[in-house]
């Protein structure tokens, strides 16, 4: 799993039928120990109702399908949690 920040949304009117009902978001994975080191944004399927600006936990790879009710959904990444608070080594980090 990774931590990321939701930075946008994706709308696709034509897509695989199994993606119907899923909100597609753009997430930027972040390195919480070195906040200036960020990776390229990825498209994620939202399974819990996250929104732009929220810090989330991402499940990536084949495990991402496990977070969907139907394991046949063709996704590489899903949002599985919204982060309320973050602490590393006894120090609270901004989310």
Chimera marker file (.cmm) of the C-alpha trace (Angstrom):
<marker_set name="trace">
<marker id="1" x="0.000" y="0.000" z="0.000" r="1" g="1" b="0" radius="0.5"/>
<marker id="2" x="1.037" y="3.596" z="-0.572" r="1" g="1" b="0" radius="0.5"/>
<marker id="3" x="-0.002" y="7.012" z="0.660" r="1" g="1" b="0" radius="0.5"/>
<marker id="4" x="-1.176" y="9.533" z="-1.912" r="1" g="1" b="0" radius="0.5"/>
<marker id="5" x="-2.983" y="12.811" z="-2.383" r="1" g="1" b="0" radius="0.5"/>
<marker id="6" x="-6.067" y="13.042" z="-4.614" r="1" g="1" b="0" radius="0.5"/>
<marker id="7" x="-5.352" y="15.828" z="-7.117" r="1" g="1" b="0" radius="0.5"/>
<marker id="8" x="-8.156" y="15.443" z="-9.663" r="1" g="1" b="0" radius="0.5"/>
<marker id="9" x="-10.878" y="13.414" z="-11.325" r="1" g="1" b="0" radius="0.5"/>
<marker id="10" x="-11.187" y="11.503" z="-14.579" r="1" g="1" b="0" radius="0.5"/>
<marker id="11" x="-14.390" y="11.263" z="-16.611" r="1" g="1" b="0" radius="0.5"/>
<marker id="12" x="-14.638" y="8.535" z="-19.225" r="1" g="1" b="0" radius="0.5"/>
<marker id="13" x="-17.984" y="8.013" z="-20.927" r="1" g="1" b="0" radius="0.5"/>
<marker id="14" x="-16.725" y="4.998" z="-22.891" r="1" g="1" b="0" radius="0.5"/>
<marker id="15" x="-15.027" y="2.401" z="-20.720" r="1" g="1" b="0" radius="0.5"/>
<marker id="16" x="-15.065" y="-1.269" z="-19.796" r="1" g="1" b="0" radius="0.5"/>
<marker id="17" x="-18.540" y="-2.073" z="-18.450" r="1" g="1" b="0" radius="0.5"/>
<marker id="18" x="-17.112" y="-3.441" z="-15.201" r="1" g="1" b="0" radius="0.5"/>
<marker id="19" x="-15.874" y="0.094" z="-14.371" r="1" g="1" b="0" radius="0.5"/>
<marker id="20" x="-19.426" y="1.484" z="-14.379" r="1" g="1" b="0" radius="0.5"/>
<marker id="21" x="-20.283" y="2.843" z="-10.945" r="1" g="1" b="0" radius="0.5"/>
<marker id="22" x="-16.671" y="3.568" z="-9.968" r="1" g="1" b="0" radius="0.5"/>
<marker id="23" x="-15.438" y="7.126" z="-9.582" r="1" g="1" b="0" radius="0.5"/>
<marker id="24" x="-12.020" y="7.473" z="-11.203" r="1" g="1" b="0" radius="0.5"/>
<marker id="25" x="-9.576" y="9.834" z="-9.519" r="1" g="1" b="0" radius="0.5"/>
<marker id="26" x="-6.046" y="11.069" z="-10.107" r="1" g="1" b="0" radius="0.5"/>
<marker id="27" x="-3.748" y="10.359" z="-7.152" r="1" g="1" b="0" radius="0.5"/>
<marker id="28" x="-0.174" y="11.482" z="-6.654" r="1" g="1" b="0" radius="0.5"/>
<marker id="29" x="1.780" y="8.989" z="-4.514" r="1" g="1" b="0" radius="0.5"/>
<marker id="30" x="3.834" y="10.809" z="-1.874" r="1" g="1" b="0" radius="0.5"/>
<marker id="31" x="6.889" y="9.987" z="0.194" r="1" g="1" b="0" radius="0.5"/>
<marker id="32" x="5.831" y="11.013" z="3.708" r="1" g="1" b="0" radius="0.5"/>
<marker id="33" x="9.393" y="11.087" z="5.033" r="1" g="1" b="0" radius="0.5"/>
<marker id="34" x="10.630" y="13.359" z="2.242" r="1" g="1" b="0" radius="0.5"/>
<marker id="35" x="7.588" y="15.410" z="1.298" r="1" g="1" b="0" radius="0.5"/>
<marker id="36" x="9.387" y="16.985" z="-1.661" r="1" g="1" b="0" radius="0.5"/>
<marker id="37" x="9.886" y="13.591" z="-3.357" r="1" g="1" b="0" radius="0.5"/>
<marker id="38" x="6.739" y="12.773" z="-5.283" r="1" g="1" b="0" radius="0.5"/>
<marker id="39" x="6.071" y="10.311" z="-8.070" r="1" g="1" b="0" radius="0.5"/>
<marker id="40" x="4.016" y="10.614" z="-11.236" r="1" g="1" b="0" radius="0.5"/>
<marker id="41" x="0.213" y="10.722" z="-10.770" r="1" g="1" b="0" radius="0.5"/>
<marker id="42" x="-1.830" y="7.565" z="-11.350" r="1" g="1" b="0" radius="0.5"/>
<marker id="43" x="-5.503" y="6.868" z="-12.047" r="1" g="1" b="0" radius="0.5"/>
<marker id="44" x="-7.239" y="5.072" z="-9.180" r="1" g="1" b="0" radius="0.5"/>
<marker id="45" x="-10.698" y="3.588" z="-8.714" r="1" g="1" b="0" radius="0.5"/>
<marker id="46" x="-12.401" y="5.052" z="-5.659" r="1" g="1" b="0" radius="0.5"/>
<marker id="47" x="-14.079" y="2.429" z="-3.481" r="1" g="1" b="0" radius="0.5"/>
<marker id="48" x="-14.878" y="4.611" z="-0.448" r="1" g="1" b="0" radius="0.5"/>
<marker id="49" x="-15.876" y="8.135" z="-1.534" r="1" g="1" b="0" radius="0.5"/>
<marker id="50" x="-12.614" y="10.103" z="-1.428" r="1" g="1" b="0" radius="0.5"/>
<marker id="51" x="-12.377" y="13.592" z="-2.880" r="1" g="1" b="0" radius="0.5"/>
<marker id="52" x="-9.882" y="16.053" z="-4.305" r="1" g="1" b="0" radius="0.5"/>
<marker id="53" x="-7.397" y="17.305" z="-1.710" r="1" g="1" b="0" radius="0.5"/>
<marker id="54" x="-7.680" y="14.296" z="0.589" r="1" g="1" b="0" radius="0.5"/>
<marker id="55" x="-4.733" y="12.162" z="1.659" r="1" g="1" b="0" radius="0.5"/>
<marker id="56" x="-5.528" y="8.502" z="1.049" r="1" g="1" b="0" radius="0.5"/>
<marker id="57" x="-4.139" y="4.992" z="1.256" r="1" g="1" b="0" radius="0.5"/>
<marker id="58" x="-3.760" y="3.343" z="-2.140" r="1" g="1" b="0" radius="0.5"/>
<marker id="59" x="-3.713" y="-0.371" z="-2.829" r="1" g="1" b="0" radius="0.5"/>
<marker id="60" x="-1.766" y="-1.065" z="-6.024" r="1" g="1" b="0" radius="0.5"/>
<marker id="61" x="-1.161" y="-4.022" z="-8.304" r="1" g="1" b="0" radius="0.5"/>
<marker id="62" x="-3.206" y="-7.202" z="-8.380" r="1" g="1" b="0" radius="0.5"/>
<marker id="63" x="-4.319" y="-6.584" z="-4.773" r="1" g="1" b="0" radius="0.5"/>
<marker id="64" x="-6.249" y="-3.515" z="-5.927" r="1" g="1" b="0" radius="0.5"/>
<marker id="65" x="-8.954" y="-5.761" z="-7.412" r="1" g="1" b="0" radius="0.5"/>
<marker id="66" x="-9.479" y="-7.326" z="-3.967" r="1" g="1" b="0" radius="0.5"/>
<marker id="67" x="-10.923" y="-4.006" z="-2.779" r="1" g="1" b="0" radius="0.5"/>
<marker id="68" x="-13.737" y="-4.187" z="-5.339" r="1" g="1" b="0" radius="0.5"/>
<marker id="69" x="-16.871" y="-6.282" z="-4.863" r="1" g="1" b="0" radius="0.5"/>
<marker id="70" x="-16.218" y="-7.946" z="-8.222" r="1" g="1" b="0" radius="0.5"/>
<marker id="71" x="-12.641" y="-9.214" z="-8.610" r="1" g="1" b="0" radius="0.5"/>
<marker id="72" x="-13.034" y="-8.944" z="-12.401" r="1" g="1" b="0" radius="0.5"/>
<marker id="73" x="-12.688" y="-5.144" z="-12.415" r="1" g="1" b="0" radius="0.5"/>
<marker id="74" x="-9.613" y="-4.164" z="-14.479" r="1" g="1" b="0" radius="0.5"/>
<marker id="75" x="-7.865" y="-1.797" z="-12.046" r="1" g="1" b="0" radius="0.5"/>
<marker id="76" x="-4.230" y="-1.362" z="-11.006" r="1" g="1" b="0" radius="0.5"/>
<marker id="77" x="-4.935" y="0.935" z="-8.047" r="1" g="1" b="0" radius="0.5"/>
<marker id="78" x="-7.805" y="1.620" z="-5.654" r="1" g="1" b="0" radius="0.5"/>
<marker id="79" x="-8.417" y="4.033" z="-2.801" r="1" g="1" b="0" radius="0.5"/>
<marker id="80" x="-8.969" y="1.903" z="0.299" r="1" g="1" b="0" radius="0.5"/>
<marker id="81" x="-8.850" y="4.509" z="3.105" r="1" g="1" b="0" radius="0.5"/>
<marker id="82" x="-8.897" y="8.238" z="3.815" r="1" g="1" b="0" radius="0.5"/>
<marker id="83" x="-6.073" y="9.292" z="6.141" r="1" g="1" b="0" radius="0.5"/>
<marker id="84" x="-7.193" y="11.252" z="9.228" r="1" g="1" b="0" radius="0.5"/>
<marker id="85" x="-3.803" y="11.614" z="10.903" r="1" g="1" b="0" radius="0.5"/>
<marker id="86" x="-0.212" y="10.581" z="10.247" r="1" g="1" b="0" radius="0.5"/>
<marker id="87" x="2.625" y="10.127" z="12.729" r="1" g="1" b="0" radius="0.5"/>
<marker id="88" x="6.165" y="8.971" z="11.948" r="1" g="1" b="0" radius="0.5"/>
<marker id="89" x="8.705" y="8.455" z="14.714" r="1" g="1" b="0" radius="0.5"/>
<marker id="90" x="6.544" y="10.307" z="17.230" r="1" g="1" b="0" radius="0.5"/>
<marker id="91" x="6.216" y="13.341" z="14.954" r="1" g="1" b="0" radius="0.5"/>
<marker id="92" x="2.830" y="14.234" z="13.480" r="1" g="1" b="0" radius="0.5"/>
<marker id="93" x="2.899" y="14.967" z="9.750" r="1" g="1" b="0" radius="0.5"/>
<marker id="94" x="0.504" y="17.245" z="7.896" r="1" g="1" b="0" radius="0.5"/>
<marker id="95" x="-2.029" y="15.352" z="5.800" r="1" g="1" b="0" radius="0.5"/>
<link id1="1" id2="2" r="1" g="1" b="0" radius="0.2"/>
<link id1="2" id2="3" r="1" g="1" b="0" radius="0.2"/>
<link id1="3" id2="4" r="1" g="1" b="0" radius="0.2"/>
<link id1="4" id2="5" r="1" g="1" b="0" radius="0.2"/>
<link id1="5" id2="6" r="1" g="1" b="0" radius="0.2"/>
<link id1="6" id2="7" r="1" g="1" b="0" radius="0.2"/>
<link id1="7" id2="8" r="1" g="1" b="0" radius="0.2"/>
<link id1="8" id2="9" r="1" g="1" b="0" radius="0.2"/>
<link id1="9" id2="10" r="1" g="1" b="0" radius="0.2"/>
<link id1="10" id2="11" r="1" g="1" b="0" radius="0.2"/>
<link id1="11" id2="12" r="1" g="1" b="0" radius="0.2"/>
<link id1="12" id2="13" r="1" g="1" b="0" radius="0.2"/>
<link id1="13" id2="14" r="1" g="1" b="0" radius="0.2"/>
<link id1="14" id2="15" r="1" g="1" b="0" radius="0.2"/>
<link id1="15" id2="16" r="1" g="1" b="0" radius="0.2"/>
<link id1="16" id2="17" r="1" g="1" b="0" radius="0.2"/>
<link id1="17" id2="18" r="1" g="1" b="0" radius="0.2"/>
<link id1="18" id2="19" r="1" g="1" b="0" radius="0.2"/>
<link id1="19" id2="20" r="1" g="1" b="0" radius="0.2"/>
<link id1="20" id2="21" r="1" g="1" b="0" radius="0.2"/>
<link id1="21" id2="22" r="1" g="1" b="0" radius="0.2"/>
<link id1="22" id2="23" r="1" g="1" b="0" radius="0.2"/>
<link id1="23" id2="24" r="1" g="1" b="0" radius="0.2"/>
<link id1="24" id2="25" r="1" g="1" b="0" radius="0.2"/>
<link id1="25" id2="26" r="1" g="1" b="0" radius="0.2"/>
<link id1="26" id2="27" r="1" g="1" b="0" radius="0.2"/>
<link id1="27" id2="28" r="1" g="1" b="0" radius="0.2"/>
<link id1="28" id2="29" r="1" g="1" b="0" radius="0.2"/>
<link id1="29" id2="30" r="1" g="1" b="0" radius="0.2"/>
<link id1="30" id2="31" r="1" g="1" b="0" radius="0.2"/>
<link id1="31" id2="32" r="1" g="1" b="0" radius="0.2"/>
<link id1="32" id2="33" r="1" g="1" b="0" radius="0.2"/>
<link id1="33" id2="34" r="1" g="1" b="0" radius="0.2"/>
<link id1="34" id2="35" r="1" g="1" b="0" radius="0.2"/>
<link id1="35" id2="36" r="1" g="1" b="0" radius="0.2"/>
<link id1="36" id2="37" r="1" g="1" b="0" radius="0.2"/>
<link id1="37" id2="38" r="1" g="1" b="0" radius="0.2"/>
<link id1="38" id2="39" r="1" g="1" b="0" radius="0.2"/>
<link id1="39" id2="40" r="1" g="1" b="0" radius="0.2"/>
<link id1="40" id2="41" r="1" g="1" b="0" radius="0.2"/>
<link id1="41" id2="42" r="1" g="1" b="0" radius="0.2"/>
<link id1="42" id2="43" r="1" g="1" b="0" radius="0.2"/>
<link id1="43" id2="44" r="1" g="1" b="0" radius="0.2"/>
<link id1="44" id2="45" r="1" g="1" b="0" radius="0.2"/>
<link id1="45" id2="46" r="1" g="1" b="0" radius="0.2"/>
<link id1="46" id2="47" r="1" g="1" b="0" radius="0.2"/>
<link id1="47" id2="48" r="1" g="1" b="0" radius="0.2"/>
<link id1="48" id2="49" r="1" g="1" b="0" radius="0.2"/>
<link id1="49" id2="50" r="1" g="1" b="0" radius="0.2"/>
<link id1="50" id2="51" r="1" g="1" b="0" radius="0.2"/>
<link id1="51" id2="52" r="1" g="1" b="0" radius="0.2"/>
<link id1="52" id2="53" r="1" g="1" b="0" radius="0.2"/>
<link id1="53" id2="54" r="1" g="1" b="0" radius="0.2"/>
<link id1="54" id2="55" r="1" g="1" b="0" radius="0.2"/>
<link id1="55" id2="56" r="1" g="1" b="0" radius="0.2"/>
<link id1="56" id2="57" r="1" g="1" b="0" radius="0.2"/>
<link id1="57" id2="58" r="1" g="1" b="0" radius="0.2"/>
<link id1="58" id2="59" r="1" g="1" b="0" radius="0.2"/>
<link id1="59" id2="60" r="1" g="1" b="0" radius="0.2"/>
<link id1="60" id2="61" r="1" g="1" b="0" radius="0.2"/>
<link id1="61" id2="62" r="1" g="1" b="0" radius="0.2"/>
<link id1="62" id2="63" r="1" g="1" b="0" radius="0.2"/>
<link id1="63" id2="64" r="1" g="1" b="0" radius="0.2"/>
<link id1="64" id2="65" r="1" g="1" b="0" radius="0.2"/>
<link id1="65" id2="66" r="1" g="1" b="0" radius="0.2"/>
<link id1="66" id2="67" r="1" g="1" b="0" radius="0.2"/>
<link id1="67" id2="68" r="1" g="1" b="0" radius="0.2"/>
<link id1="68" id2="69" r="1" g="1" b="0" radius="0.2"/>
<link id1="69" id2="70" r="1" g="1" b="0" radius="0.2"/>
<link id1="70" id2="71" r="1" g="1" b="0" radius="0.2"/>
<link id1="71" id2="72" r="1" g="1" b="0" radius="0.2"/>
<link id1="72" id2="73" r="1" g="1" b="0" radius="0.2"/>
<link id1="73" id2="74" r="1" g="1" b="0" radius="0.2"/>
<link id1="74" id2="75" r="1" g="1" b="0" radius="0.2"/>
<link id1="75" id2="76" r="1" g="1" b="0" radius="0.2"/>
<link id1="76" id2="77" r="1" g="1" b="0" radius="0.2"/>
<link id1="77" id2="78" r="1" g="1" b="0" radius="0.2"/>
<link id1="78" id2="79" r="1" g="1" b="0" radius="0.2"/>
<link id1="79" id2="80" r="1" g="1" b="0" radius="0.2"/>
<link id1="80" id2="81" r="1" g="1" b="0" radius="0.2"/>
<link id1="81" id2="82" r="1" g="1" b="0" radius="0.2"/>
<link id1="82" id2="83" r="1" g="1" b="0" radius="0.2"/>
<link id1="83" id2="84" r="1" g="1" b="0" radius="0.2"/>
<link id1="84" id2="85" r="1" g="1" b="0" radius="0.2"/>
<link id1="85" id2="86" r="1" g="1" b="0" radius="0.2"/>
<link id1="86" id2="87" r="1" g="1" b="0" radius="0.2"/>
<link id1="87" id2="88" r="1" g="1" b="0" radius="0.2"/>
<link id1="88" id2="89" r="1" g="1" b="0" radius="0.2"/>
<link id1="89" id2="90" r="1" g="1" b="0" radius="0.2"/>
<link id1="90" id2="91" r="1" g="1" b="0" radius="0.2"/>
<link id1="91" id2="92" r="1" g="1" b="0" radius="0.2"/>
<link id1="92" id2="93" r="1" g="1" b="0" radius="0.2"/>
<link id1="93" id2="94" r="1" g="1" b="0" radius="0.2"/>
<link id1="94" id2="95" r="1" g="1" b="0" radius="0.2"/>
</marker_set>
